[in-house]
């Protein structure tokens, strides 16, 4: 746990996996904070120079709205990409429930990345805390008319394979 000034938490690096911030929720959280409630700590990844916010975008906005300059933060070692991966499944089991648009955005984040997009549907589903059928459907939509994808990486039993895909 570290007390971090709000302006040092980067929120502009693609680490926000939600489709949108809900201003009603931000106001509710800000009122709770002002009344003395303690919300779960946001999670940020520190790469030695930058704090990348990975979870807690609504809480961060609420702290700003309530006029607080700092926030108690769960800081972990890692870079922007670590923060992105963490954010994809954040709120799957707690906090503001993810919308279908939030889940789709998480899946698209991985599928649009050159490295992550080569992962299997099963691995992407695991990382995004969604059903594999959701990943397959989004992949199909995104690759519609895109013949470049001819293989992807699959892991089974601790061994990584390259799998040909149509």
C-alpha positions in Angstrom: 0.0 0.0 0.0 1.3 3.4 -1.0 -0.3 6.9 -0.8 -0.1 8.2 -4.4 -1.0 11.7 -5.6 -3.9 11.3 -8.1 -2.0 13.2 -10.8 0.8 10.6 -10.8 -1.6 7.7 -11.7 -1.6 7.3 -15.5 -5.0 6.6 -16.9 -4.3 7.3 -20.6 -2.3 4.2 -21.6 -5.1 1.9 -22.6 -5.3 0.3 -19.2 -9.0 1.1 -18.8 -10.9 -2.0 -20.0 -14.4 -0.6 -19.3 -16.4 0.8 -22.2 -17.2 4.0 -20.2 -17.1 5.5 -16.7 -20.5 5.8 -15.1 -20.8 9.3 -13.6 -23.6 8.2 -11.3 -21.4 5.6 -9.7 -18.5 8.1 -9.4 -20.9 10.5 -7.6 -22.1 7.7 -5.3 -18.5 6.7 -4.5 -17.5 10.4 -3.9 -20.3 10.8 -1.4 -19.3 7.7 0.4 -15.6 8.8 0.5 -16.6 12.2 1.8 -18.7 10.5 4.5 -15.7 8.5 5.7 -16.2 5.2 3.9 -13.1 3.3 2.9 -13.3 1.8 -0.5 -11.0 -0.9 -1.8 -7.7 0.4 -3.0 -7.1 1.0 -6.7 -4.4 -1.2 -8.2 -1.5 0.3 -10.2 1.6 -1.1 -11.8 4.9 0.7 -11.4 7.6 0.4 -14.0 10.2 2.4 -12.2 9.0 5.7 -13.6 5.2 5.6 -14.1 2.2 4.3 -12.1 -0.2 2.7 -14.6 -3.7 2.5 -13.1 -5.1 -1.0 -13.7 -8.2 -1.2 -11.5 -10.2 1.5 -9.8 -11.0 4.1 -12.4 -14.4 4.9 -10.8 -12.7 5.2 -7.4 -10.0 7.4 -8.7 -12.6 9.7 -10.3 -14.5 9.7 -7.1 -11.5 10.8 -5.1 -11.0 13.6 -7.5 -14.6 14.6 -7.3 -14.5 14.5 -3.5 -11.5 16.8 -3.6 -8.9 14.4 -2.3 -5.4 14.9 -3.8 -4.1 11.4 -2.9 -5.3 7.8 -2.8 -4.1 4.7 -1.0 -3.1 2.4 -3.8 -2.1 -1.3 -4.1 1.1 -0.8 -6.1 2.6 -3.8 -8.0 5.7 -4.1 -10.0 5.1 -4.1 -13.8 4.7 -2.0 -16.9 1.8 -0.7 -18.9 1.2 -4.1 -20.5 1.0 -5.8 -17.1 -1.6 -3.2 -16.1 -3.6 -3.8 -19.3 -3.7 -7.6 -18.7 -4.7 -7.1 -15.1 -7.5 -4.7 -16.0 -9.1 -7.1 -18.4 -10.6 -9.2 -15.6 -10.9 -6.5 -13.0 -14.4 -6.3 -11.6 -15.3 -9.8 -12.9 -16.1 -10.8 -9.3 -16.3 -7.5 -7.4 -17.2 -3.8 -7.8 -19.4 -2.4 -10.4 -20.7 -5.2 -12.6 -19.2 -5.4 -16.0 -21.5 -4.7 -18.9 -21.5 -6.8 -22.2 -19.7 -3.8 -23.8 -17.0 -3.9 -21.0 -16.5 -7.6 -21.7 -16.3 -7.1 -25.4 -13.8 -4.3 -25.0 -11.6 -6.5 -22.9 -11.7 -9.3 -25.5 -11.0 -6.8 -28.4 -8.0 -5.4 -26.5 -6.3 -8.8 -26.6 -7.4 -9.7 -30.1 -6.2 -6.4 -31.6 -2.7 -6.9 -30.1 -0.1 -8.6 -32.3 1.2 -10.8 -29.5 -2.0 -11.4 -27.4 -4.2 -11.8 -30.5 -2.2 -15.0 -31.3 -3.4 -16.6 -28.0 -6.1 -19.2 -28.1 -9.7 -18.3 -27.5 -9.5 -20.3 -24.3 -6.5 -18.3 -23.0 -8.1 -15.0 -24.0 -11.4 -16.0 -22.3 -9.4 -16.9 -19.1 -7.6 -13.6 -19.1 -10.8 -11.6 -19.7 -13.0 -13.8 -17.4 -15.5 -14.4 -20.2 -16.8 -17.5 -22.0 -14.7 -18.9 -24.8 -17.7 -18.6 -27.2 -17.7 -14.9 -26.7 -14.0 -14.7 -27.7 -14.7 -16.9 -30.8 -17.6 -14.7 -31.8 -15.6 -11.5 -31.4 -12.5 -13.0 -33.2 -14.8 -14.0 -36.1 -16.2 -10.5 -36.4 -12.8 -8.8 -36.2 -11.2 -11.2 -38.7 -14.0 -10.9 -41.2 -12.3 -10.3 -44.5 -8.9 -10.4 -42.8 -7.0 -13.4 -44.3 -3.6 -12.5 -42.6 -4.3 -14.6 -39.5 -3.0 -18.1 -40.4 -1.8 -19.3 -37.0 -2.0 -18.6 -33.3 -0.3 -19.8 -30.1 -2.0 -22.5 -28.0 -0.9 -23.9 -24.6 -1.8 -27.4 -23.5 -0.3 -29.3 -20.6 2.4 -26.7 -20.1 3.6 -26.9 -23.7 3.1 -24.1 -26.2 2.2 -25.0 -29.8 1.6 -23.0 -32.9 -1.8 -23.9 -34.4 -2.8 -23.2 -38.0 -6.2 -21.5 -38.3 -8.3 -21.0 -41.4 
